[in-house]
């Protein structure tokens, strides 16, 4: 088997295992702390440090990966997730809000170290086959991750019912530790490590395309989380009267479907006539199209149309177009980077991603309390429009263009 493909499969397998625990721990915390009497908004706030430390991790993680190797940063992420899982197995009296936020901070650091390492590794493995091959590989990695995160929601809920909160956490910790050991043995050392030791100041990209893409990514993910994190589940539970199981199950299925679409994007999005992957014009087209959906859902709710049908259909359509946008972005950050600096560029890009998720999470609770779900959706539409305007700074990827973008 080709060495690059073998390493890709090992990295993908490790990423899959981590992703299952990431989805499962989120569902375990949501369900268990709901049973302890926390309100939906209070439960959402438990994840505040999870998102905040994702920003810090992505800023530092890319630089760290360039210095010590992406395989090592990936395994550090796995190890921190094992600690985060075990930290929550303490007795209930210890599970104060600050303590749980600390455990979620560890999980947030672990998640972004693992994600940055896995995605940046793809660039180092794809040496032949051009941009279309890179587009396909990163789409499969990203899409399968999101599908498995949805599966993690189901696994977390099932383990909670079967063996309880602490038993579920212990099973997940043992599983992930086993995968950590296996991948550490199979992956070559120094993957993605720069020949020269980069300075920390180099984490801030000097490539205009990467800065524009990172800014667009901030608003793209803010547009999703500003209504998805708090507003939507609270609305489904309190206004439409869905059971907690129905809410969690539907969101899990949405994430799985979202991941399947992401993995299929190379077949859905036409490549340019140069045989390359998508470029700036592709990103602009799909993000402008995305702006139609939160706008239409908000109008439908304000006109008094059946809320359940408007949300279910609207969320499916939003998810399909959002998945295409996300996959195109995930390809572009690798296409705009050279092999030497890929980990730092990806870290900087996902710092913006985490920042968008953080502001979206906070605004989701605040706006829902003051203006309801329709207000969240209008903010979502505004964020998408900002992402679209910023996307005008994204260049195309053509012959010779990749080398120019990677210079500096």
ZIBEL-V791491 format. One record per backbone hydrogen bond with DSSP energy under -1.0 kcal/mol. NH is the residue of the N-H (numbers start at 1). CO is the residue of the C=O. E is the energy in kcal/mol with one decimal. If there is no record, write none. Layout:
[[NH | CO | E] [NH | CO | E]]
This chain:
[[6 | 2 | -2.5] [7 | 3 | -2.6] [8 | 4 | -2.2] [9 | 5 | -2.4] [10 | 6 | -2.0] [11 | 7 | -2.8] [12 | 8 | -2.7] [13 | 9 | -2.4] [14 | 10 | -2.4] [15 | 11 | -2.6] [16 | 12 | -2.7] [17 | 13 | -2.2] [18 | 14 | -2.3] [19 | 15 | -2.5] [20 | 16 | -2.2] [21 | 17 | -1.5] [22 | 18 | -2.1] [23 | 19 | -2.5] [24 | 20 | -2.4] [25 | 21 | -2.7] [26 | 22 | -1.4] [27 | 23 | -2.0] [28 | 24 | -2.8] [29 | 25 | -2.4] [30 | 26 | -2.4] [31 | 27 | -2.8] [32 | 28 | -2.7] [33 | 29 | -2.2] [34 | 30 | -1.3] [35 | 31 | -2.0] [36 | 32 | -1.3] [37 | 34 | -1.5] [38 | 33 | -2.4] [43 | 39 | -2.4] [44 | 40 | -2.2] [45 | 41 | -2.0] [47 | 44 | -1.6] [48 | 45 | -1.7] [51 | 47 | -1.8] [52 | 48 | -2.5] [53 | 49 | -2.8] [55 | 51 | -1.1] [56 | 52 | -1.4] [57 | 53 | -2.6] [58 | 54 | -2.2] [59 | 55 | -1.8] [60 | 56 | -2.2] [61 | 57 | -4.3] [62 | 58 | -1.1] [64 | 60 | -2.5] [65 | 61 | -2.9] [66 | 62 | -1.8] [67 | 63 | -1.2] [68 | 64 | -2.8] [69 | 65 | -2.0] [70 | 191 | -4.6] [73 | 69 | -1.6] [74 | 70 | -2.2] [75 | 71 | -1.8] [76 | 72 | -2.2] [77 | 73 | -2.0] [78 | 74 | -1.9] [79 | 75 | -2.4] [80 | 76 | -2.3] [81 | 77 | -1.9] [82 | 78 | -2.0] [83 | 79 | -1.9] [84 | 80 | -2.4] [85 | 81 | -2.4] [86 | 82 | -2.3] [87 | 83 | -2.3] [89 | 86 | -1.6] [94 | 91 | -1.7] [95 | 92 | -1.7] [96 | 94 | -2.5] [100 | 96 | -2.5] [101 | 97 | -2.5] [102 | 98 | -2.0] [103 | 99 | -2.2] [104 | 100 | -2.5] [105 | 101 | -1.8] [106 | 102 | -2.0] [107 | 103 | -1.9] [108 | 104 | -2.5] [109 | 105 | -2.5] [110 | 106 | -2.5] [111 | 107 | -2.7] [112 | 108 | -2.0] [113 | 109 | -2.1] [114 | 110 | -2.3] [115 | 111 | -2.7] [116 | 112 | -2.3] [117 | 113 | -2.0] [118 | 114 | -2.5] [119 | 115 | -2.5] [120 | 116 | -2.4] [121 | 117 | -1.8] [124 | 120 | -1.1] [125 | 121 | -1.3] [126 | 122 | -2.0] [127 | 125 | -1.3] [134 | 130 | -1.5] [135 | 131 | -2.8] [136 | 132 | -2.0] [137 | 133 | -2.5] [138 | 134 | -2.5] [139 | 135 | -1.9] [140 | 136 | -2.3] [141 | 137 | -2.2] [142 | 138 | -2.5] [143 | 139 | -2.9] [144 | 140 | -2.5] [145 | 141 | -1.6] [146 | 142 | -1.9] [147 | 143 | -2.2] [148 | 144 | -2.3] [149 | 145 | -1.9] [150 | 146 | -1.8] [151 | 147 | -1.7] [152 | 148 | -2.4] [153 | 149 | -1.3] [154 | 150 | -1.3] [155 | 151 | -2.5] [156 | 152 | -3.0] [157 | 153 | -2.1] [158 | 154 | -2.8] [159 | 155 | -2.8] [160 | 156 | -2.0] [161 | 157 | -1.8] [162 | 158 | -2.2] [163 | 159 | -2.9] [168 | 164 | -2.3] [169 | 165 | -1.9] [170 | 166 | -2.1] [171 | 167 | -2.2] [172 | 168 | -2.2] [173 | 169 | -2.2] [174 | 170 | -2.3] [175 | 171 | -2.3] [176 | 172 | -2.4] [177 | 173 | -2.2] [178 | 174 | -2.0] [179 | 175 | -1.9] [180 | 176 | -2.4] [181 | 177 | -2.0] [182 | 178 | -2.0] [183 | 179 | -2.8] [184 | 180 | -2.1] [185 | 181 | -1.4] [186 | 182 | -1.5] [187 | 183 | -2.4] [193 | 190 | -1.9] [194 | 66 | -2.9] [202 | 199 | -1.6] [203 | 200 | -2.1] [204 | 201 | -1.2] [211 | 207 | -1.8] [212 | 208 | -2.6] [213 | 209 | -2.4] [214 | 210 | -2.4] [215 | 211 | -2.1] [216 | 212 | -2.3] [217 | 213 | -2.4] [218 | 214 | -1.9] [219 | 215 | -1.5] [220 | 216 | -2.2] [221 | 217 | -2.4] [222 | 218 | -1.6] [223 | 219 | -1.9] [225 | 221 | -2.2] [226 | 222 | -1.8] [227 | 224 | -1.2] [228 | 224 | -2.0] [229 | 225 | -1.2] [232 | 227 | -2.5] [234 | 230 | -2.2] [235 | 231 | -2.2] [236 | 232 | -2.8] [237 | 233 | -2.0] [238 | 234 | -3.2] [239 | 235 | -1.8] [240 | 235 | -2.0] [242 | 236 | -2.7] [247 | 243 | -2.4] [248 | 244 | -2.7] [249 | 245 | -2.8] [250 | 246 | -2.4] [251 | 247 | -2.3] [252 | 248 | -2.1] [253 | 249 | -2.3] [254 | 250 | -2.3] [255 | 251 | -2.1] [256 | 252 | -2.2] [257 | 253 | -2.6] [258 | 254 | -2.5] [259 | 255 | -2.2] [260 | 256 | -2.1] [261 | 257 | -2.3] [262 | 258 | -2.1] [263 | 259 | -2.2] [264 | 260 | -1.0] [265 | 262 | -1.1] [267 | 264 | -1.5] [268 | 264 | -1.2] [269 | 265 | -2.9] [275 | 272 | -1.9] [280 | 395 | -1.0] [283 | 279 | -1.8] [284 | 280 | -2.3] [285 | 281 | -2.3] [286 | 282 | -2.0] [287 | 283 | -1.9] [288 | 284 | -2.1] [289 | 285 | -1.7] [290 | 286 | -1.8] [291 | 287 | -1.3] [292 | 289 | -1.2] [293 | 290 | -1.5] [295 | 291 | -1.0] [296 | 292 | -2.3] [297 | 293 | -2.5] [298 | 294 | -2.2] [299 | 295 | -2.3] [300 | 296 | -2.4] [301 | 297 | -2.3] [302 | 298 | -2.2] [303 | 299 | -1.9] [304 | 301 | -1.0] [305 | 300 | -2.2] [310 | 306 | -2.5] [311 | 307 | -2.5] [312 | 308 | -2.5] [313 | 309 | -2.3] [314 | 310 | -2.1] [315 | 311 | -2.9] [316 | 312 | -1.6] [317 | 313 | -2.2] [318 | 314 | -2.7] [319 | 315 | -2.4] [320 | 316 | -2.0] [321 | 317 | -2.1] [322 | 318 | -2.8] [323 | 319 | -2.3] [324 | 320 | -1.6] [325 | 321 | -2.2] [326 | 322 | -2.7] [327 | 323 | -2.3] [328 | 324 | -2.3] [329 | 325 | -2.3] [330 | 326 | -2.5] [331 | 327 | -1.8] [332 | 328 | -2.5] [333 | 329 | -2.2] [335 | 331 | -2.5] [336 | 332 | -2.7] [345 | 341 | -2.2] [346 | 342 | -2.8] [347 | 343 | -2.2] [348 | 344 | -2.2] [349 | 345 | -2.2] [350 | 346 | -2.6] [351 | 347 | -1.3] [352 | 348 | -1.5] [353 | 349 | -1.7] [354 | 350 | -2.5] [355 | 351 | -2.2] [356 | 352 | -2.2] [357 | 353 | -1.9] [358 | 354 | -2.4] [359 | 355 | -2.4] [360 | 356 | -2.2] [361 | 357 | -2.5] [362 | 358 | -2.2] [363 | 359 | -2.5] [364 | 360 | -2.1] [365 | 361 | -1.3] [366 | 362 | -2.0] [367 | 363 | -3.2] [368 | 364 | -1.5] [369 | 365 | -1.8] [370 | 366 | -1.3] [371 | 367 | -3.6] [372 | 368 | -1.4] [375 | 371 | -1.2] [376 | 372 | -1.5] [377 | 373 | -2.1] [378 | 374 | -2.0] [379 | 375 | -2.0] [380 | 376 | -2.1] [381 | 377 | -2.4] [382 | 378 | -2.1] [383 | 379 | -2.4] [384 | 380 | -2.2] [385 | 381 | -2.2] [386 | 382 | -1.9] [387 | 383 | -2.2] [388 | 384 | -2.4] [389 | 385 | -2.4] [390 | 386 | -2.3] [391 | 387 | -1.3] [392 | 389 | -1.3] [393 | 390 | -1.7] [394 | 391 | -1.8] [401 | 398 | -1.4] [404 | 400 | -1.3] [405 | 401 | -2.5] [406 | 402 | -1.9]]
